[in-house]
Amino acid sequence: MDDSHLINNRKAIKLNIKTSDDKEGNIWLSSIYGDYNYTSEHAIPEGDVVEFFCPHCKENLARSLECEVCNAPIVSFTCSIGGKVSICSRNGCKNHYVVFENLDTAVRKFYSEYGY
């Protein structure tokens, strides 16, 4: 999470990217599930497949899974409450999902933070 970069008034998820035309830089994704807003240092054409990397260890975040919608690589990163967020690496594809290690823990944290 990037405290200095906000999307929709919330901390953004900062990742490193490499575009299909070999431009490297940063991308900031909305941290709100289901919100597809992002900002990037480079323009990413609709339909372009992007490589995503951890900004700390530089590990490629692509997994050995393909998107069920468009066959691009799936990218996964960990959640602070335990689990993984997975997104399609193709700009414009809206396929994404969350898997929690312990759903009970995640739901309790949600209720305690948002008062539901």
C-alpha positions in Angstrom: 0.0 0.0 0.0 1.3 3.4 -0.9 0.5 6.1 1.7 1.5 8.9 -0.7 -0.6 7.9 -3.6 -4.4 7.9 -3.3 -7.1 6.6 -5.6 -10.7 7.3 -4.5 -9.3 8.9 -1.3 -7.7 5.6 -0.2 -4.2 4.2 -0.2 -3.4 2.7 -3.6 -1.6 -0.6 -4.3 1.8 0.2 -5.8 3.3 -2.3 -8.2 6.1 -2.2 -10.8 5.1 -3.0 -14.4 6.6 -3.8 -17.7 4.4 -3.1 -20.7 4.4 -5.1 -24.0 6.6 -2.4 -25.6 9.2 -2.8 -22.8 8.4 0.3 -20.8 9.0 -0.1 -17.1 7.6 1.9 -14.3 5.0 2.0 -11.5 1.3 1.4 -11.5 -1.1 2.3 -8.6 -4.3 0.2 -8.4 -7.4 1.1 -6.5 -7.5 -0.8 -3.2 -11.3 -1.0 -3.4 -12.4 -4.4 -4.5 -14.3 -4.2 -7.8 -13.0 -0.7 -8.6 -10.9 -0.7 -11.8 -9.3 2.7 -11.4 -5.6 3.0 -11.7 -2.8 5.4 -12.5 0.4 4.5 -14.3 3.6 6.2 -15.3 3.1 4.9 -18.8 0.0 4.7 -21.0 -1.3 1.1 -21.2 -3.4 0.5 -24.3 -6.7 -1.3 -23.9 -6.1 -5.0 -24.4 -2.4 -4.8 -23.6 -0.9 -7.6 -21.4 1.3 -6.1 -18.6 3.9 -7.9 -16.5 3.5 -7.0 -12.7 6.4 -7.1 -10.2 6.7 -6.6 -6.4 8.1 -3.1 -5.8 10.2 -4.5 -2.9 11.7 -7.9 -4.0 11.1 -7.5 -7.8 9.4 -10.9 -8.0 7.2 -11.4 -11.1 3.7 -11.7 -9.7 2.3 -13.8 -12.6 1.1 -17.2 -11.6 0.8 -20.4 -13.7 -2.9 -19.7 -14.2 -4.5 -18.1 -17.2 -7.5 -15.9 -17.1 -10.7 -17.8 -17.7 -12.1 -14.8 -19.7 -9.2 -13.8 -22.0 -6.3 -16.3 -21.4 -3.8 -13.7 -20.2 -1.6 -14.5 -17.2 -3.2 -14.1 -13.8 -1.3 -11.9 -11.3 -1.6 -12.5 -7.5 -0.5 -10.5 -4.5 -1.1 -11.0 -0.8 -3.6 -9.2 1.4 -2.6 -7.9 4.8 -5.5 -9.8 6.4 -4.4 -13.1 5.0 -5.2 -14.3 1.5 -4.6 -13.3 -2.1 -6.1 -10.9 -4.6 -5.8 -12.2 -8.2 -6.3 -10.0 -11.2 -6.0 -10.5 -15.0 -2.9 -8.9 -16.5 -4.8 -7.7 -19.6 -5.8 -4.0 -19.4 -9.5 -3.9 -19.7 -10.3 -7.4 -18.6 -12.3 -7.3 -15.4 -11.7 -10.8 -14.2 -10.5 -10.8 -10.6 -11.1 -12.6 -7.3 -10.0 -12.8 -3.7 -9.2 -16.0 -1.7 -8.9 -15.7 2.0 -6.8 -18.0 4.2 -9.3 -17.7 7.0 -12.6 -16.2 6.0 -13.7 -15.9 9.6 -10.7 -13.7 10.4 -11.3 -11.6 7.3 -15.0 -11.1 8.1 -14.3 -10.2 11.8 -11.7 -7.6 10.7 -14.2 -6.1 8.2 -16.9 -5.8 10.9 -14.5 -4.3 13.4 -13.2 -1.7 11.0 -16.5 -0.8 9.3 -19.0 -1.3 12.2 -21.3 -3.7 10.5 
